[in-house]
């Protein structure tokens, strides 16, 4: 690959969703009357941040009003202008019946709430399948499910495969409900996801409640605890022997605040396998490999806050993401962000993090994407050229993307969710 060859850039951290009323056609008709009532007074908690954060630098899904969420051609045009040929899509706008005024919310508290909220997730999934099918070679979307009813979750996963979706997302709700993914009752779910080759995902997010329930301190508590919750599932799945029983299952944690925290977790887990006290407590079938070895074959990390540091520390299976349309994402400086992260990195490793790992995981056809990348992709020479301080956008005045934080003398580890 010479310096003029253009990279096929696959972003593994994008967000999208319908404008709130546009979910209605995808919702089962028996819920339409209740949907109208819900939508009439729903308030998105991220909207409260719009007055606190200047336009253009809005935090997280305060971008829920951005038409890039749902306008297909506009989104393609924007991504191509950023050198991005394809992307992986997480939700951004609230699905029907999501609790009003909540950034994230506990799982359903009763059978009726579960029925309505899962109906809302199904509406989003069907909207997303249609959105992805407008550019199928360039988009990979995920079906959201609840695990309250494993059979219903499995049915939705089977539908997702038939609809062309490329993975499964466990909502942040399961974090607050402390859903323990090591429970044996989830085995049929893991088995189906493995058989259908649909990776299971958890996306990093603040674990918090509506302030009316959790009190004024709950958002800050969520920020402090985010690193823990973002990687909690790794130990659950490995120590429960899930990857031992279902070796084709893949798990992805996206946007963990601290990639080095995963390495520390794996080191502790490996050490436990040599601890006679820990082994005496373990009553399951013996694991045939070290936890870090299961991670290397079955777990992936999408768009950690400090990708360069995670790479230099040796964390495997890393993937880059633009985080569109979030204010802390790379746009409109995506090529500059790639330069900040990848300059000086061997070309083979750049290709893994930008292209081949994601292509293998989600089934992107690189032959189909090649002509697109030949028009819009950044060249190897561009990516390999270090970004000068005078070229970097000002952080946080111009951008809140943490790839540029170091140019302002800010350590990524000190940023957390304030990005």
Secondary structure, DSSP 8 states (H G I E B T S, - for coil): --TT-B---EEEEEEE---GGGGGGGS-GGGHHHHHHHHHH---GGGGGTTTS-TTS--GGGGGG-GGGT-HHHHHHHHHHTT--EEEEEE-S--TT--TT-SS----SSHHHHHHHHHHHHHHHHHHHHHHHTTGGGEEEEEEE-SSSHHHHHHHHHHHHHHT--EEEE-THHHHTT--TT-GGGHHHHHHHHHTT-EEEEE-------HHHH-TTHHHHHHHHHHHHHHHHHHHHHHTTHHHH-TT--EEEES-S-HHHHHHHHHHHHHHTT-HHHHHH--SS--SS-HHHHHHHHEEEES-TTHHHHHHTT--SEE----TT-TTS-TT-HHHHHHHHHTTS-HHHHHIIIIIHHHHHHT--HHHHHHHHHHH--BHHHHHS---TTTS--BTTTB--GGGGGGGT--GGGTGGG-
